[in-house]
Amino acid sequence: MNIPPISLAALTWAGAASGTTAQSWRIGTVLAARPLGVNPQGLLVLQIGALTVEADVSHSQLPAQFQVRVLSLGAQPQLEVLSQTADPTFQRMLRERLPQQNGYTPLLSTLSALAQRPALRQLPTDVRTALAVLEQALRTPAEITRGDGLREAIRRSGLFFESRLLQPRPGQTAPPTDDWKGALLRLAALLDRRAPPPPPPDRGDAAPPLLQRSLQAQPRLPLPLPALAGDDDVAQLLRRLHGDVKAALARIEVAQLDASAHPASAWVVEVPLLGKDGHDVLQIKLELGTDTVDGGKGWTLGFALDLPPLGPVQGELQLHEPRLSVRLWAERIETAQKLERQFTPLRQRLAACGVLLDQLSCQVGIPHPPGSGALLLKAMA
């Protein structure tokens, strides 16, 4: 069992960036760590890899020696404390995929750029068909605003691809052509035949979809994509697409591996959407709560979405039938005001469905809470 991630904030990287230390701090890298003592300010001094950091945490919360895995880089790199009893095969698989994963927005932007190239019609039929199947696997906003549509979007998100293969529905094709991971695998196999996959770059812009992390919206990339050098623009876009597809597959597998390491009561699901004038990504965290007083189960659904007209928006819905609590957050004040103007019709619709609304609020600013049970360290080099 893994302990949820430790957030390291305010690390000073200037001294490490010029040496080999920076090379060791890469996503997926496992580093040795140990407490060194307590400084005069009462902060715990830790040795993590080649860096010495200070952290505001009790010495008793950490073992004498342990390992951490780098989950993300940046101003606040995320580290996960690894259990000594963790499955080594699982750890190896996750460690391999973490440096390869990236968010869906680069892939979706490349698909949009390819669709605008007339030369795309000259590609082999099987590649064009695979691209069409991938496009058809995208959900639309109209679909996910219905309960059955959202349920089906989650089911086709790729997270449950293998279980769908093992338990096909009557009349379902094998493999299912409407599944996001299935469509990615088909396209990846065809691109692999054309050329070797490009080496995975250092990915630090999209945090991996892990249960212990807070939700993170994926904004659209600006279009059009920067001009590519050379005459064969489509060939270069296909090479970029090849890398984006591999990164998206690694991202799905990270989420699948993470879900397999926890009881089947929580999932992080990402649904690519064919939005207005572009593509968007809906991130969802589903958690099955504890038994309620009347013997039922409570559900928590969190979501994160970044739409160009609205900016980043997050929400959390807690359902203990028939009672519901809804909390929303918007980065922009004008977006919060737009959402609040929809509260009255929302209350009326919920009341018509027999739902008792305990809370409905919208706050300005995006929350960045730790994951469930996370141990926080405010550290500095």
Secondary structure, DSSP 4 states (H G I P E B T S, - for coil): -PPPEEEE-S---HHHHTSTHHHH--TT-EEEEEEEEE-TTSPEEEEETTEEEEE-S-GGGS-SSEEEEEEE-SSS-EEEEEPTTS-HHHHHHHHHHTTT---SHHHHHHHHHHHT-GGGGGS-HHHHHHHHHHHHT-B-HHHHTSHHHHHHHHHTSSTTHHHHHHSPPTT--SS-TT-HHHHHHHHHHHHHHHSPPPPPPPP-SS----TTSPP--BPPPPSSPPPPSSS-HHHHHHHHHHHHHHHHHHHHHHHHHHHHTS-TTEEEEEEEEEETTEEEEEEEEEEEEEE-TTS-EEEEEEEEEEETTTEEEEEEEEEETTEEEEEEEESSHHHHHHHHTTHHHHHHHHHHTT-EEEEEEEEES---PPPTTPEEE--B-
